[in-house]
Amino acid sequence: MESIAQIASEQGIKYIKLTGGEPLLREDIVEIVQRIKPYVEEVSMTTNASRLVGLACSLKEAGLARVNISLHSLNPSKFKDITGSDHETEVEEGIREAIRCGLTPVKLNMVVMKGINHEEIESLIEFSSKTGAILQLIEFQELENGTEYYDELHYDLIPVEEMLEKRSNKIVEREMHRRKIYYLENGAQVEVVRPMHNSTFCAYCTRLRVTSDGKLKACLMRDDNHVPFVSLMRSGEPHEALIDAFREAVNRREPYWKE
């Protein structure tokens, strides 16, 4: 992981996000953050927060800047239905601990699902206001298992954005993906993530992923343009070959959604 960070840094990458699965299941996660931080301006993480109470401050000290936390419901029963676990209390405590330890900003990822949690949008907005976390409302997408359930669970977020606009003191458009941040009158901050069929979202994407099986992946929506990478490292290929693989992955980047 440190070698990947070094090569990425050499090619101009300034930000690294650790995702999963669940990164906090790694017993060496604090060391990982500590070792990759010198190569980039920022290290962030996506987590379910269930183990943040014991790790948030150590991660901050190691160089972690911020976290995205999956939080699809504040209702313990619905939380268990969605996640398969009954750790809702631990997750809430982890969110507050992350904020207390100075991981800034803390973003809450809520995938909005019709008939499951769409009626909780208001309660999550209130939770955002009380904690200081930023709420990200994410449109249910036709990805992997989502294809089968799209018609059943997709919830249109356009009316939600119209509601947020009316309740906002300020609206800021992010450079990345040109999506808006709504600063509400009650102090909450809300972003709406609507990548599906969004050519603007794709046109401004500069992200590059390393998959769990060690391949470079330029597009979240595609699995047909991966480039082998970690296997080259493990087989002792020269540094130039690793850089070539990195550049090839970038060369294969193509907007999935186009105008």
FENRA-V137345 format. One record per run of one state. SS is the DSSP state (h for helix, s for strand, l for the rest). FROM is the first residue (numbers start at 0). LEN is the number of residues. If there is no record, write none. Layout:
# FENRA-V137345
ss=SS from=FROM len=LEN
ss=SS from=FROM len=LEN
This chain:
# FENRA-V137345
ss=l from=0 len=1
ss=h from=1 len=9
ss=l from=10 len=4
ss=s from=14 len=4
ss=l from=18 len=4
ss=h from=22 len=3
ss=l from=25 len=3
ss=h from=28 len=9
ss=l from=37 len=4
ss=s from=41 len=6
ss=l from=47 len=4
ss=h from=51 len=11
ss=l from=62 len=1
ss=s from=63 len=7
ss=l from=70 len=5
ss=h from=75 len=8
ss=l from=83 len=4
ss=h from=87 len=13
ss=l from=100 len=5
ss=s from=105 len=7
ss=l from=112 len=5
ss=h from=117 len=14
ss=l from=131 len=2
ss=s from=133 len=6
ss=l from=139 len=6
ss=h from=145 len=8
ss=l from=153 len=4
ss=h from=157 len=9
ss=l from=166 len=1
ss=s from=167 len=6
ss=l from=173 len=2
ss=h from=175 len=3
ss=l from=178 len=1
ss=s from=179 len=5
ss=l from=184 len=4
ss=s from=188 len=5
ss=l from=193 len=5
ss=h from=198 len=5
ss=l from=203 len=5
ss=s from=208 len=2
ss=l from=210 len=4
ss=s from=214 len=3
ss=l from=217 len=9
ss=s from=226 len=2
ss=l from=228 len=1
ss=h from=229 len=5
ss=l from=234 len=4
ss=h from=238 len=13
ss=l from=251 len=8
